[in-house]
């Protein structure tokens, strides 16, 4: 048995299909994995990669910048205002954004720069497979 998964942003459906499991990180709740038969669940997503382990054994990593996850009747729906599939992330652009955010943080404690840094790190983590976020 599999889960039907949809990862959706306002622009498009980023991923849809059957999966063995999905892993996401919720705000205040930490990492959570969804398998078939999971109890109904709704949670707010943190800025963090979502991993979809597809039915064929491949994994799709999606950089999600907040949003919600809803699970019901073996269906997982991820809704995010901003999300990017790892294969479509411009790594150089993400590195440049990371450098700009780090420079802004060196100039002072700025919440906006800290959020920009976290988004850039998550994009890099999703794109390269390396853990780029120091404090998840």
GUDOBA-264540 format. One record per residue: x, y, z of N, C-alpha, C in turn. Coordinates in Angstrom, 1 decimal, m for minus. Layout:
REM residues N
    n.x    n.y    n.z   ca.x   ca.y   ca.z    c.x    c.y    c.z
      X      Y      Z      X      Y      Z      X      Y      Z
...
This chain:
REM residues 136
    n.x    n.y    n.z   ca.x   ca.y   ca.z    c.x    c.y    c.z
    0.8   m1.2    0.0    0.0    0.0    0.0    0.9    1.2    0.0
    0.4    2.3   m0.6    1.2    3.5   m0.7    0.3    4.7   m0.3
    1.0    5.8   m0.2    0.4    7.1    0.1    0.2    7.9   m1.3
   m0.8    8.6   m1.4   m0.9    9.5   m2.5   m0.4   10.9   m2.0
    0.6   11.4   m2.7    1.3   12.7   m2.2    1.1   13.8   m3.2
    0.9   15.0   m2.7    0.9   16.2   m3.5    1.6   17.3   m2.8
    2.6   17.9   m3.5    3.3   19.0   m2.9    3.0   20.2   m3.8
    2.3   21.2   m3.3    1.7   22.3   m4.1    2.2   23.6   m3.6
    2.5   24.5   m4.5    2.7   25.9   m4.2    1.7   26.7   m5.1
    1.5   28.0   m4.8    0.6   28.8   m5.6    0.8   28.7   m7.1
    2.1   28.6   m7.5    2.4   28.6   m8.9    2.1   27.3   m9.6
    2.3   26.1   m8.9    2.2   24.8   m9.6    2.2   23.7   m8.6
    1.9   22.5   m9.1    2.1   21.3   m8.4    3.5   20.8   m8.6
    4.3   20.8   m7.5    5.7   20.5   m7.6    6.0   19.0   m7.7
    5.2   18.2   m7.0    5.3   16.7   m7.0    4.0   16.1   m6.7
    3.6   15.1   m7.5    2.4   14.3   m7.2    2.7   12.9   m7.6
    2.2   12.0   m6.8    2.4   10.6   m7.1    2.2    9.7   m5.9
    2.6    8.4   m6.0    2.5    7.5   m5.0    3.9    7.4   m4.3
    3.8    7.2   m2.9    5.0    7.2   m2.2    4.9    6.2   m1.0
    6.1    5.7   m0.6    6.2    4.8    0.5    6.1    5.6    1.8
    6.7    6.7    1.8    6.7    7.6    3.0    7.1    9.0    2.7
    6.7    9.9    3.6    7.1   11.4    3.5    7.6   11.8    4.8
    8.7   12.6    4.8    9.2   13.2    6.0    9.2   14.7    5.9
    8.8   15.4    6.9    8.7   16.8    7.0    9.1   17.3    8.4
    9.3   18.6    8.5    9.6   19.1    9.9    8.5   20.2   10.2
    7.8   20.0   11.3    6.8   20.9   11.7    7.3   21.9   12.7
    6.7   23.1   12.8    7.1   24.1   13.7    6.8   23.6   15.1
    7.8   23.6   16.0    7.5   23.2   17.4    7.4   21.7   17.6
    7.3   20.9   16.5    7.0   19.5   16.6    8.2   18.6   16.2
    9.1   19.2   15.5   10.2   18.4   14.9    9.9   17.6   13.7
   10.8   16.7   13.4   10.6   15.8   12.2    9.4   14.8   12.4
    8.7   14.6   11.4    7.6   13.6   11.4    7.6   12.9   10.1
    7.4   11.6   10.1    7.3   10.8    8.9    5.9   10.3    8.8
    5.4   10.2    7.6    4.0    9.7    7.4    4.1    8.4    6.5
    3.5    7.4    7.0    3.4    6.1    6.3    1.9    5.8    6.1
    1.6    4.8    5.3    0.2    4.4    5.1   m0.4    4.1    6.5
   m1.7    4.4    6.6   m2.4    4.2    7.9   m2.2    5.2    8.9
   m1.4    6.3    8.6   m1.2    7.4    9.6   m2.5    8.0   10.0
   m2.5    8.3   11.3   m3.7    9.0   11.8   m3.8   10.4   11.1
   m5.1   10.9   11.0   m5.3   12.3   10.4   m4.4   13.3   11.2
   m3.8   14.2   10.4   m2.8   15.1   11.0   m2.9   16.4   10.2
   m2.7   17.5   10.9   m2.5   18.8   10.2   m1.4   19.5   11.0
   m0.4   20.1   10.3    0.6   20.8   11.0    1.2   21.9   10.2
    1.8   22.9   10.9    2.5   24.0   10.2    3.9   23.6   10.0
    4.4   23.8    8.8    5.7   23.4    8.4    6.8   24.4    8.7
    7.9   23.9    9.1    9.1   24.8    9.3    9.8   25.0    7.9
   10.7   25.9    7.9   11.6   26.1    6.7   12.6   24.9    6.7
   12.4   23.9    5.8   13.2   22.7    5.9   12.8   21.8    4.7
   13.8   21.0    4.3   13.5   20.1    3.2   12.4   19.1    3.6
   11.5   18.8    2.6   10.5   17.7    2.7   11.1   16.6    1.8
   11.1   15.4    2.3   11.6   14.2    1.6   10.4   13.3    1.2
   10.3   13.0    0.0    9.3   12.1   m0.5   10.0   10.8   m1.0
    9.7    9.7   m0.4   10.3    8.4   m0.8    9.3    7.8   m1.7
    9.5    7.9   m3.0    8.5    7.5   m4.0    8.3    6.0   m4.0
    7.2    5.5   m4.6    6.9    4.1   m4.7    8.0    3.3   m5.4
    8.7    3.9   m6.3    9.7    3.2   m7.1   11.1    3.2   m6.4
   11.1    3.8   m5.1   12.3    3.8   m4.4   13.2    5.0   m4.5
   12.9    5.9   m5.4   13.6    7.1   m5.6   13.2    8.1   m4.5
   14.0    9.1   m4.3   13.7   10.2   m3.3   13.6   11.5   m4.0
   12.6   12.3   m3.7   12.5   13.7   m4.2   12.7   14.5   m2.9
   13.6   15.5   m3.0   13.8   16.4   m1.9   13.3   17.8   m2.4
   12.5   18.4   m1.5   11.8   19.7   m1.9   12.1   20.7   m0.8
   12.7   21.8   m1.1   12.9   22.9   m0.2   11.6   23.6    0.1
   11.1   23.5    1.3    9.8   24.1    1.6   10.1   25.2    2.6
    9.5   26.4    2.3    9.7   27.6    3.1    8.4   27.9    3.9
    8.1   27.0    4.8    6.9   27.1    5.6    5.7   26.5    4.8
    4.5   26.6    5.5    3.3   26.1    4.9    2.6   25.1    5.8
    1.9   24.2    5.2    1.1   23.3    6.0    1.2   21.9    5.4
    1.0   20.9    6.3    0.9   19.5    5.8   m0.4   18.9    6.4
   m1.1   18.2    5.5   m2.3   17.6    6.0   m2.3   16.1    5.5
   m2.7   15.2    6.4   m2.7   13.8    6.2   m4.0   13.3    6.5
   m4.6   12.5    5.6   m5.9   11.9    5.9   m6.1   10.8    4.8
   m6.6    9.6    5.3   m6.9    8.5    4.4   m5.8    8.2    3.4
   m4.6    8.1    3.9   m3.4    7.7    3.0   m3.2    8.7    1.9
   m3.5   10.0    2.2   m3.2   11.1    1.3   m2.4   12.1    2.1
   m1.2   12.6    1.6   m0.4   13.6    2.2   m0.4   14.8    1.2
   m0.8   15.9    1.8   m0.8   17.2    1.0    0.1   18.2    1.7
    1.1   18.7    0.9    1.9   19.7    1.4    1.6   21.0    0.7
    1.2   22.0    1.4    0.9   23.3    0.8    1.9   24.3    1.3
    2.6   25.0    0.4    3.6   26.0    0.7    3.6   27.2   m0.2
    3.7   28.4    0.4    3.7   29.6   m0.4    5.0   29.5   m1.4
    6.1   29.0   m0.9    7.3   28.9   m1.6    7.9   27.6   m1.4
    8.2   26.8   m2.5    8.8   25.5   m2.5    9.5   25.3   m3.8
   10.6   24.5   m3.7   11.4   24.3   m4.9   11.9   22.8   m4.9
   11.7   22.1   m6.0   12.3   20.8   m6.1   13.8   20.9   m6.2
   14.5   20.0   m5.6   15.9   20.1   m5.5   16.6   20.2   m6.9
   16.1   19.5   m7.9   16.8   19.5   m9.2   16.6   20.8   m9.9
   15.7   21.7   m9.4   15.5   23.0  m10.1   16.0   24.2   m9.3
   16.8   23.9   m8.3   17.4   25.0   m7.5   18.7   25.4   m8.1
   18.8   26.7   m8.3   20.0   27.4   m8.8   21.0   27.5   m7.6
   22.0   26.6   m7.5   22.9   26.5   m6.4   23.7   27.8   m6.2
   24.2   28.3   m7.3   25.0   29.5   m7.2   24.2   30.7   m6.7
   22.9   30.8   m7.1   22.0   31.8   m6.6   21.8   31.7   m5.2
   21.6   30.4   m4.7   21.3   30.1   m3.3   22.6   30.5   m2.5
   23.8   30.1   m3.0   25.0   30.5   m2.3   25.2   32.0   m2.2
   24.9   32.7   m3.2   25.0   34.2   m3.2   24.0   34.7   m2.2
   22.8   34.2   m2.1   21.8   34.6   m1.1   22.3   34.3    0.3
   22.9   33.2    0.5   23.5   32.8    1.8   24.6   33.8    2.2
   25.4   34.2    1.3   26.5   35.1    1.6   26.0   36.5    1.9
   24.9   36.9    1.2   24.3   38.2    1.5   23.7   38.2    2.9
   23.0   37.2    3.2   22.4   37.1    4.5   23.4   37.0    5.6
   24.5   36.3    5.4   25.6   36.2    6.4   26.2   37.6    6.6
   26.4   38.3    5.5   27.0   39.7    5.6   26.0   40.6    6.4
   24.7   40.5    6.1   23.7   41.3    6.8   23.7   41.0    8.3
   23.8   39.7    8.7   23.9   39.3   10.1   25.1   39.8   10.8
   26.2   39.8   10.1   27.5   40.4   10.7   27.3   41.9   11.0
   26.4   42.5   10.3   26.2   43.9   10.5   25.3   44.2   11.7
   24.7   43.2   12.2   23.7   43.4   13.3   22.8   42.2   13.4
   22.1   42.1   14.5   21.1   41.0   14.7   19.8   41.4   14.0
   19.5   40.8   12.9   18.4   41.2   12.1   17.6   40.0   11.8
   16.3   40.0   12.2   15.4   38.8   12.0   15.2   38.5   10.5
   15.1   39.5    9.7   14.9   39.3    8.3   16.1   38.6    7.7
   17.3   39.0    8.0   18.5   38.4    7.5   18.6   37.0    8.0
   18.3   36.7    9.3   18.3   35.4    9.8   17.4   34.4    9.0
   16.2   34.9    8.7   15.2   34.1    8.0   15.7   33.9    6.5
   16.3   34.9    5.9   16.9   34.8    4.6   18.0   33.7    4.6
   18.8   33.8    5.6   19.9   32.8    5.7   19.4   31.4    5.8
   18.4   31.2    6.7   17.8   29.9    6.8   17.2   29.4    5.5
   16.5   30.2    4.8   15.9   29.8    3.5   17.0   29.4    2.5
   18.1   30.2    2.4   19.2   29.9    1.5   19.8   28.6    1.9
   20.0   28.3    3.2   20.6   27.1    3.6   19.8   25.9    3.3
   18.5   26.0    3.5   17.5   24.9    3.1   17.6   24.6    1.6
   17.6   25.7    0.8   17.7   25.5   m0.6   19.0   24.7   m1.0
   20.1   25.1   m0.3   21.4   24.4   m0.6   21.3   23.0   m0.1
   20.7   22.8    1.1   20.6   21.4    1.6   19.8   20.5    0.7
   18.7   21.0    0.2   17.9   20.3   m0.7   18.6   20.0   m2.0
   19.3   21.0   m2.6   20.0   20.8   m3.9   21.2   20.0   m3.8
   22.0   20.0   m2.7   23.2   19.3   m2.7   23.2   18.0   m1.9
   22.2   17.9   m1.1   22.1   16.7   m0.2   22.9   16.9    1.1
   23.7   17.9    1.2   24.5   18.2    2.4   23.7   19.0    3.4
   23.9   18.7    4.6   23.2   19.5    5.7   23.9   20.8    5.8
   23.2   21.8    5.3   23.7   23.2    5.3   23.2   24.0    6.4
   22.2   23.5    7.1   21.6   24.3    8.2   22.2   23.9    9.5
   22.8   24.8   10.2   23.5   24.5   11.4   22.5   24.1   12.5
   21.5   25.0   12.7   20.5   24.7   13.7   19.1   24.6   13.1
   18.7   23.3   12.8   17.4   23.1   12.2   16.3   23.4   13.2
